[in-house]
Amino acid sequence: MYRACIPKGGYPVYSNRHGGCPPIAEPIHLLYWTEEIDMTAHRSTNAWPSLRVDEWTPTRETLHMWTQIVGKIRLAHAPMVNHWWQVTLYVTPAG
């Protein structure tokens, strides 16, 4: 359960049951507590569609292979850093 902490004339700010409102610049008397809100009631109850793994296994294996190749190339061209930090694969929209 969450509570909404609403500054007068503003939008609700949600906090957990044990916490308070986040610090703000306005005096505390400008805030009031609303009733508890069940945040799970607003979630969609639609289930995810089934994933037919057999149909995309070749694609998955190819993607996995190319990801490993890119990682090995990056590892070969990067200087060694503590705990292998230099080998993180950064995925971007451009690839």
Residue, then its C-alpha position, 0 to 999 in steps of 0.5 A: m500500500y502507498r499513500a499519496c502526499i499531495p501539496k495543495g494545488g499540486y500533483p500527488v507524490y507517492s511514498n511507501r507506508h513506512g516513509g514520509c513525503p520527500p523533502i520539499a521547500e514548502p512548509i509541512h502544513l501545506l500538505y495533507w494525507t489522502e486515504e491509502i491507495d492500492m497501487t496494484a489495482h491499477r495494473s493491467t491483468n492481461a497476461w503476456p502471450s506465450l513465447r514459442v521458443d522453438e520458433w526463434t531458437p536459431t535466431r537466439e543462437t545467432l544473436h548469442m554468437w554475435t554478442q560473444i564475438v563483439g564482446k571478445i573483440r571489445l575485450a581484445h582492444a580494451p586495456m585491463v581494468n579492475h575486475w574486468w570492468q572494461v568488458t561490459l557490453y553497452v547496447t544502444p539503438a544504433g547497435 
